[in-house]
Amino acid sequence: MNEKAHPCISRDPKVMMGKPVIAGTRVPVDAVVRQFAAGADMDWVLKAFPDLTADDVRAALAFAAACVSDVPAAAAE
């Protein structure tokens, strides 16, 4: 996956054991995605993770979608 296609997402072995996180935070992408899978909406997620913006949440969802897609990230945007 092209990490440059998702500048709001970062990976660092020293942060959350290298899991993809919202850049500048310790919030893992999978934590955000799991909230939506459990039925949360954007407002709930933003309240649960007050350091995130709506753009951060959308970036996490786009990153997760790209991880499971055959379509290159640039084509999906």
Buried (B, 14 or more C-beta within 10 A) or exposed (E): EEEEBBEBBBBEEEBBEEBBBBBEBEBBBBBBBEBBEEEBEEEEBBEEBEEBEEEBBEBBBBBBEBBEEEEEBEEEE
